[in-house]
Amino acid sequence: MDYEKAYEQEHLKCADLAARVADLESKCEELEWKLNRIKKNPLWKASRPARDAVHWAIRQKDRLKNCGGPRGVVSKLGYKKREREAMKQFGTLSFPGPEQAKKERETVFPRMVKISILVPLWNNDRDFQVQMLESVMNQTYGNWELCLADGSDEAHAYIKEICREYEAKAEGRIVYKQLEKNGGIAGNTNACLQMATGEYVGLLDQDDVLHPSVLYEYVKAINEQGADYLYCDETTFKGNDINHMLTMHFKPDYAPDNLRANNYICHFSVFARRLLEGDQLFRPKFDGSQDHDMILRLTDRAEKIVHVPRLMYYWRSHSGSVASGIGAKPYAIAAAKGAVAEHLRGHGYEHFKIESTRAFETIFRIRYQIMGTPKISVIIPNKDHVEDLRRCIDSVRQKSTYDNYEIIVVENNSTGEDIRKYYGELLGYEYTPQTEEGSAGAERHKEAKSKAADKSARGESLRGESQSKAGAGPAGAEDQSTEAKPTSDGGILRSEDGKICIVTYKGMFNYSAVNNLGVKYAAGEYVLLLNNDTEVITVNWMEELLMYAQRADVGAVGAKLYYGDKTIQHAGVVIGLGAHRTAGHTHYKQSRQNLGYMGRLCYAQDVTAVTGACLLVKKSLYLAAGGLDEGFAVSLNDVDLCLKLRGMGLLNVFTPFAELFHYESVSRGLDDGGEKAERYNRESERFREKWKAILAAGGSLLQLQLFSGQKRFFPENSEVTYEKDMKENF
């Protein structure tokens, strides 16, 4: 290769691109100038009411469209009614009655830990101040102290008066300090920390309200589970009535990828003081997102993170509050990105990108650097259905920007002549299912292998493969023609370029066994299970999956799948859902543009399981987990695999940035009647028995443990990602 010439070519390309960028910047400036001139025009300003009316009409039209017509609107209204009814039970109606409150106050735990609640004060509203103080005073657990550091100006001197009044009533449990200078949220909170004497520390905003039982529930979790970091569910409300709720945030258990992308923990954090390094809780350089930075640091050090799945924190939305919109604190965006970046670098990630998403500016998409170009073996089971398979393979070939892959079609008892012709088209020679010595297919396969070997001898590797792997099967399995093989294994045929393989599975259909045979012949470091009724949408789908699958703490990675009408078929799997209470898909049948519950369709996240319709995993992990359990012939084998990977201490990740169509059950039909329904019932019963403990516990996502000096994740009997099915479909 003439490197000097290649360098000059790349140099010219860069110069051309730089010139194009300069031209676009110039055009952008010109358009911005024209836009500003229009905005300053009196006629444009006078047309504001008319434009608002038009925009309102467009929004209503879009809402009607998104709802799917009048019937969808009726359904939406019904849902809103159910939502309002649900909100009622999480407000003051959830407060303990006199008998329950008395019981909680009289409870004596083995560890009656002291909790120091830190509240930085600055120019708070009078009513907000009183309501916050009352919510602490009304706690049913009594071993607490409230540390108040006040940076308010002279115009808000009433803050001091109110605090002194409550300090006198609290019998020494409230500590108040007037600061000489306002230090902002970070500085004032750190001043609170210096006053604190508790074994545990809690963080409360000056304008928010606590549930009366929250400290009781936290201390209970500390005693029963050994928790050193705790948080609960929360709601936003408007005005002075906590029952006037705007949103309810039911949170997943601790999930590191979720937390990196979105500070879902937020309120109400309580943690062991020993987790702190020194006396600095908040770092001023991350002011505006100081809580996200703190949570990332402390959860990294925690040994037992516990989510208390009750709505027990009331976050007031008002002018100037982040709860009312990020515009209240625009600097929080840069601070949040900086906090996440520092956290990622602390975990060894050097090259990554953090981008805001359409859900919210502080909800992030994180792009990790892909290390090298490892080979991916795409496993596609198939029986007849030539058009489905053709569409699937064509989309992989035409739309994939990642090139180092092989496609392994696992043929299972096809009978049509058209599928045989298509197999021949893929291989580049006539396809015959018989692969024993002397068959035409075997001879053509030997010929293809011989050409590959000649290329290797000349130093020419097959496209997308290393020389050591060119033409290789599972440890040379295709060379062992004289050895006895299982009746299910009909051998392999490989195209000349090594990109396409046809593996024959001779037994009765068993999705797990079919895929396991395909993985046996896979030459790639990674295996990608792919249904034949899928179609690629995003061109960088493999890269989006691979950037997570490469991580040492990740098991399976799944994509976002749509039906043909662009409604969601898969966005992660939660166990305990569905008619059989085994497993179900989240955000099912929602529109493609739906942001998801609390923006969850806009960022990669840790989930219980992902569907095998598109699942990427290291081959070594797949084999270590025992592959797909062949006792699940059709259903739940993918969920079972993901649970086994979790049992190995690994995360399962769903990314919405790898998108495919999944024309579900086009190939084999639905399991809604006859023998198929009976088979599904049997497999469901087997799944419930195998994973009885986790299902009985409701399935808790992930619990943090320390293992061999490293953070690892193990399934525990305390999970499910959400409390109720309705939470999945908000």
N, C-alpha and C positions, 0 to 999 in steps of 0.2 A: 504493500500500500504506500502511495506517495503522500506521506503525512503533511508535507509542506503544502501540497496542492489542496488537500482536504481542509487544512487550516484556513487557507485563503478563501475557500468556498464558504466555510462557516463564518469567517470574518465578513464577507460580502453579505451573507444572509442577515447577520446581526446589524450591519449598517443599514440595510434595507428596512428591517423591522424598526430600527430606531427612527428612521425618516418617517415611516408610517405612523408611529406613535406621536411624533412631533406634529404631523399634519392633523391627526385626530384631536390632539390637545388644542391646536389652534381653532379647529372647527367647534370644539366644545366651548371655548372662550367666547367665540362669536355667537353661538346659540344662547349662552348664558346672558350675554349682553342684550340680545333681542328679547329674551324672556323677561328680564328685569324692566326693559322699556315698556313691555306690554303690561306688567303688573303695576307700573306707576301711572298708567293711562287712566284718566278719570272715568271713562266709559267702562273699563274693565272693573273698576272698583264699584261703580254703580250697579253693575250686573250681578253682584254677589248674591242677592236673594234668589234670583232666577237660577243661577248656577247651583246653588245649594239645593233647590227644589229638584232640578234635573238629576243631580247626584243621588239624592234621596230615592228618586224613582228607580234609578239604575240599581241601587243597592237592594231595593225590595225585589226587583226582577231577578237579581242574582240569588237572593235568599230563596225565592220561590223555585228557581232552577236547582239549587243545591238540595232543597228538600225533596225534589223529585215530583213536583206538582202539588195540586190541592190535597191529595191524600197524604203526602209527606208533611204538609203544613199541619194537618190535623194531628198526625202522629207526633210532630214536634211540640205542638201545644199540649198534648197529653203528657209528653215527657217533662215539659216545663212544670206542669201541675204536680207530677210525682216528685220533681226536684224540690219544689217549694215545700211539699209535705215532708220530705226528707230533712230539709233544713231545720224544720221546727224541732225535731228530736235531738239536734246537735247544739241548740242554743241553751237558754236557761232551763228548758225541760230536762236537759242532761245533768243538771246540777244535783248533787245528792240531797235527798230529803232529810228532815231532822234526825230520824233514826239512823240512816246510813252515815250522815255526817258525824253523829255521836260515836258510832262504831269506829269510823276511821280515826277520829281524834283519840280514842282510847286504845288503839292498836299499838302494841309495843313490839318493834322489830328487833332481831338480834343485833343489828347495826343501826342505831338511831343517828345516822350521819347528819352532820350540820351542813346545810346548803346556803351558800352566800349568793344572793341574787343581786346582780350589778345593774344599776340603772343610771346612765349618764343623762344629765338634765341640761336643757338649754331652751329658754323662752317657750316653755310648754303652755298649752292652753289650760286655764284653771280647771275646767270640768274634766279634761283628759287626765290631769295630774291626780285629782281626787279619785277617779275611777281606777286608775292604775294602783294607787296605794290601797284602796279598799279590796281589790282583787288579791293582793298579797296578804293583807290582814285576815281575810276570810279563808285562808288555806286550812284544810283539815289536818295536815301534818304540821306540827308546831315547831320543830327544830330548824328554824331558818333565821337568817339575818338579811336585812335589806340595806345595801350600801348605795348611797346617793351622793354623786359628785355634781355640783351645780355650777355651771358656767354662764348662767343667765345674766342679762344686763339689768340696769337699774329700773327700766320700765317694767320688768317682770319680777319685781321684788316680792310679789305675792307667793311665788314659788317657795321661797325660803320660809315664809310664814306658815304655809300649808304643811311643809315638811317638818318644821319644828312642832307643830300641833300633833301630827301623827307620831313623831318621835317620842313625845311625852306619853302617848297612849300605848306604845308598843312594848313597854317594859324592857327596854334595852336592846330590842331586836332590830331597831332602825338606827343606822348611823348616817348622819348627814354632814357634808362638808361643803362650805362655800369656797369656790376656786377663785383665785386672784385674776385668772385669765382663762377665757374659754379655749380649750384645747381641741375642739372638734369632737366627733364621735370617738375616734381612736384615743385621743389624749384624755378625755373625760372618763372613758371606760377604764383605761389603765389606772387612773386615779382612784376609781371605785375598787379595783383589784387590790391596791395597796391597803385599803381599809378592811378587806375581807379576812375572816378568820376561819371560814368553813373548810371542811375536807373536800367538798364538792362546790363547784361554781356554776351559776346559771345566769343567762343573759336575757334581759327583758327591756324592750323599748319603752320610752317614757309615755307614749300615747296608746299603748296596747293593754290588753286585759288577759288575766290568767283564769283558767277553770279552777274552781275551788279544790278539786281533787288531784291536780296535776302533780304536786310534790309528793302526795301519798302514793300515787301510781309509780313515780320514779323511784322512790325509796324501796317500794315493794320489788321492783325489777332489780335494784342494786342488791338486795338481799337474796332473791331467788335465782338470779342469773349472773351475779357478779359483774354487772355492767359498770364500765368506767366512762362510757359516753352514751347519752340518751337524747332522744328527740321524739316528738309526737306529731300528729296531724294538726292542721291549722285551717282557719277560715279568715277571709277578709270581710269586714263589715263597714257600714257607712253610718255616720252620725253617732249618737250616744246609745244606741240600742244594738247589742250584739246579735239579736235575732234578725236584724236587717242585713242578712248575709248577701254578699256579692258572688263569692266563689267558695267552694270547699276543696281543700287540697288533701286528699288521702294519698299518703306517700308509700313508696316501696321500702322494703328493708334496705340496709346499707348496700349500695352498689357503686363501686368506684367510677365506672364509666359514666353513669348518670350524673354523679356529683361533679365530675370534671366538666361536663357539658352544661350543667344546670345546677345551681345551688338549691336543690329541692329540699334539703334538710332545713335550711333557713331558721325558723323558730320551732320550738323552744329548746335550745341546746343547754344541757347540764352535763358537766364532765368532772372527773377527778382532777384536782388541782395539780397532782403530780405529773400530769401530761404536759404541763407548761414548761417551757424552757426559760428560766428566769422569771421576771415579774412583768414581762410584756405580753399582753394578751392580743391587742390589736397593733398592727404596724402602720404608722401614719402614711407610708408610701402607697398603701392600698386603700386609703380613705375613700369611702363610697362603695367599696366592695370588701371592706375589712372583715366582715363576717364570713365570706366565702374563703378568703385566705386562711382565716383562723380554723374553720371547719376542715379544710384540706389538711392543714398541719396536724391538728389534734386527732383526726380519724386515722392518720398514718401511724400515730404512736399508740393508739388505743388497742387494747387486747380483746375487749368485748363491747361491741357497739349494739345497742338495743333500740329498736323502734317500738314505741308504745303506740299501738294502732287505735288510738282514740283522738277525736278532735278536741283539743284542750288548750289551744292558743288562739286568741282573737286579735287579729291584726287590723288595726283601724286604717281605713282609706280616707284621706282628706288632702286638701291642697298642701303641697310640700312634702307629702309622704311618698316613698317609693312604691307603696301599694297602689297609688293612684296613677302610676305611669313612670317610665324611666326618664321622661323629660324633666322630672323633678330633680334628678341628679345625673346630668349627662356625662359627668366625669366618671361615673360608676362603670361605664362600658370599658374604658381603657384600664381601669383598676382591676376589673374582673379578669380581663385577658391576661394582664400581668401576673395576677395571682395564680391562674391556671398554668401559665407558662413556667413559672418558677417551680410549681409542684411537679410538672412533667419532667423538667430538667433534673429535679431531685430523684426521680425514678429512672434516670438513665436515658431519657429520650432527648436527643440533641436536635433533630431536624423534624419539625412539625409546623403546621399552620393552624391558627385558631381564627375562625370566621364566625360572625354573627349570622343567625338564621332568620328566616321570615317569621318565625313564631314570636321572637323577642330578641332585642339586641344583646341581652346578656344570656341568651341560650345559644350555645356554641356548637359548631361543627368542627371537629378536630381531625386533621389529616396527618397521619403518621407516615414517616418515610418507609418505603418498601426496601428491604435489604436484599440486593441481588435480584436475580430472575429465576427463582425456583420453579421447577416444572409442576404443573397442575394436571392431574388426570381427571377428566370429566367423565363420570360414569352415568350412562343413559340406558335404563332398561327399556326393552321394546318387544312387542308382539304385534306383527302386522302394523296397521296405522301408519302407512308410509307418509301420508301428507303431514301428520302431526310431527313425525320424526324429521322430515325434510325441513319444515318450518323452524323447528328447534335448532337443528344443526346449522342451517343457513344463517340464522340470527347470531349464533355463536361465532361463526366464521366471519361474517360481514361486519358485525358491530363490536367485536372485541378488540380493544387496543393492546391488550396483553397478548403476547404472541407465543410464549413458551408453554404450550399445553398440548395434550393429546386427548382425543375423544374415543372412549371405549363404549361401544354399543353392545349391550348384553342381550343377545337374541334369545327369545324364549318361545319356541314352538310356533313360529309364524308359518302360515300355510299359503299365503298369496304369492303369485308369481311377481307381482309388482314390487313387493318389498325385497325379493331376491335381486331383481334388476337394480333397485336402488342401492343395495349393499354392494353390488358389483361396481356401480358408479362411484361409490365412496372409496372402495379399495383400489380401483384402477385396473381391475381384472375380474373375470367371471367369478361370481360367488357361488360356492357349493357348501352346504352345511356339513358335509362329511369331511373330516380333516385327518383321517387316518392315512398312513403311508399308502401311496398309490393313487389317492384321489386327486382330481384336477385342482381342487382348492389348496390342498396341501402342497402340490408341486408349485403352484403360483406363489404360495406363501414362502416356500423355500427359496424361490427365485428372488422375491422381494428382500428376504433376509440376506441373501448372498450379495445383492447390490448394496445393501446397507453396510455389510461387512467390508466390501471393496472401498466404499467411501471412507469408512473409518480407517482402513489401512493407508489410504492416501492422505489422511489428516483432515478429511472433510466430515464434520459432524452433521447429523441430520438437523434440519431446520428446527430450532427451538429445543434441541436436546444436546446434552454433553456427549462426548465420544464414548464415555464409559457406559452410557445408558442407551445408546442407539440400538434400536431394535430389540431391547431387552424386555422380557416378561418378568414374572415373579421368580427370580433366581433361576432363570433359564427353563421355566416350566414347559415352554413349547418344544424344547429339545428332548423332553423325557417321554417320547412317544411310545417307548417300549414298556414304561412303567404303568401299573394299574392306576386308573383315575376314578374318582367318584362318578357315579352315573350322571350326576348333574353337570359335570365338566366335559363339554364337548370340544375344548381346545380354543385356539385363537388364530385369527387371520389378521395380518397387518399390511397396511398400504406401504408403497415404496418409500414415501417420505416420512413414515412413522407417525403421522398425525392422526390417522384413523385406524382403529382396531375393531374387529368384530369378534366377540367372545360368545360362545354358544353354551347356553344353559338348557339342559335336556329335561329337567324334571318338571313337575307340576308347578304352576305359578306360585312363587313365594317371594314377595318383594325384598325381604331381608336377605334371603339366600341368593337371589339374583344380584343384588348389589355387592354382597360379600364376595361372590365369584369375580365380579368386575374389579374390585379392590385387589384381589389376589394377583391379577395380571397388571395392575397399575405400575407404571415406571416412574410416576411422579412422586415428589416429596409430599405433595398435598393431593387429597382426593376431593372432588366436588361432585356430590350426588345431585343429579339433575333429572327431573321428570321429562318424559318425551312430549308432554303437552304444555311446555313452557316456551316463551319467546323473549329474548333479550330486548330490553328497552335502552338502558344506559350503557354507553360504549365502554366506560371504565369500570364495569361491574366487577370484574375479577380483581382489579386493583383495590376496590373498596372493600371487598371481602378479605383479600390477602393481607392488607395492612393491619387487620386485627388478628387474623389467624396466625401471623408470624410472632405475636407476642407470647412470651413464656407462660403467662397466666391465663391464656384463652384456650378453650376447647373448640366448640363448634361456633360457626358464624353463619347467620342467615340473612336473606335478602327480603326486600319489601315486594310482595306479590299482589297482582291485581287480577280480577276477572276481566273478561273481554269488554265489559261495560265501564271499566276503569274504577270500579269500586274495590276496596281492599279485601283481599283474600287472606293475607298473612302479614302481621306486623309483630310477631312474637307470640309465644305460647305460654299460657298460664295453666297450671294443673289445678284440678278441682272444678273446672268449668265444663259446660256442655251437658247434654241430656243424660249422659252416663256418669257425670261428675268425675271424669278422668282428666281431660285436658281440652282446652279451647283456645281459639285465636282472639287476640285483642283487637279492638277497633274494627271488628268484622263488618263488612259491607258499607263502611264509611267511604265518602268520596275521596278521590285521589288528592284533592287540595286540602282536605281536612288537616288541621294542625295537630289533632290528637288531644287527649286529656292532658291538660297542663303543658301543651306543646311537645308531647312525647313522640310525635311522628316526625319531628324535625331534627332529631339527634340520635346518634348511636348509643345504645344502652345495654345493660346487662339484663337478661331475661332468664326465666326458668328453662325454656327450650325454644328451638327453632324447627321449622318444618324441613323434612327430608326432601321436599320438592326442589329446594336449592340450598344445599348445606356444604360448607367448606370446612375441612378439618385436616390436620396433619395426619398422614397415613400411619405414622408410628403411634399416635394417640388413638386412632380408630382401631388399630390392632390391639393395643394395650387394653382398651375397653371391651374387647371381645367382639367388635363390630356390631352389626344389627342383630338383635336377638331373633333367631329364626322361629321361635315360638310365637312371635307376632308376625304372622304371614303377610298381612296387608296394613293393618292400622297400628298406631301407637309405637311402632318400632323406632321412629325418630325421636320421640319424647323420651323413650326408655334409654336410648343412646346418650341423649343430653343429660339425663339424670345420672347415668354412670360416669360421665365426664365431670359432672359436679362433684360426685363422690371421690374423684381423683384430685380434688382441690382446684378445679378450673372454672373459669367463667364461660358462659355462653352469651354471645353478643348478637344483637339484631341491629343492622344498619339500614336506614331508610334511603341511603344513597346508592344502593345497588338495586335496581328496579327491573322486574320482569313481569310479563303476563303469565298467568297460570290458568289455563283453560281446564280447571279442576275436574277430574273424573270423566273427561272426554274419552279417555282410552278405555277405562274399565267400568265406567258407570258408577252410580251412587250406591251406598250401603244402606238403603232405606227399605228393603223388602226381601222376602224369601231367604235363600241360603246366605246371601251376603249379610243380611241383617243378623242372622243367627251367628255367623262367623264373627261379626263385629261385637256382638254381645259377649261371646266367649273371650275374645281378646281383651275387651274392656274389663271383664271379671278377673282375668289373669293379671292385668295391669294393676287393678285395685288391690289385689292380694300381694303382688310383688312390692309395691310401694305404699303399703298400708300405713306405715308410720308417718310418712311425709303427708299423705292425703288426710290422715286423721288430724294432723296438726294444722291443716289448712294450707300447707305448703309454703313456708317462709322462704324468701328468695335466697339470700346468702348471709351467713354470719361470719364475722371475722375471727380468725384464730391465728395463733403464732405456731409455726411449724418449722423446726430446724433453723430457727433464726430468721425466717422470712415470712412475710404476710401470705397466708394461703386462705382459700375459701372452701368451706365444707358445708354440706347440707345439714341442717339441724331441724329438730322438731318444733319449729316456731314460725313458719313462713306463710304465706301466700302473698303474692305481689299486691293484690288489692283485696279488700274485705268483701265486697259484693260485686256481682256481675254488672250492675248498673254503672259502677265506677269505670269499667272498661270502655264504656260507650258514650261518655260525656262528650 
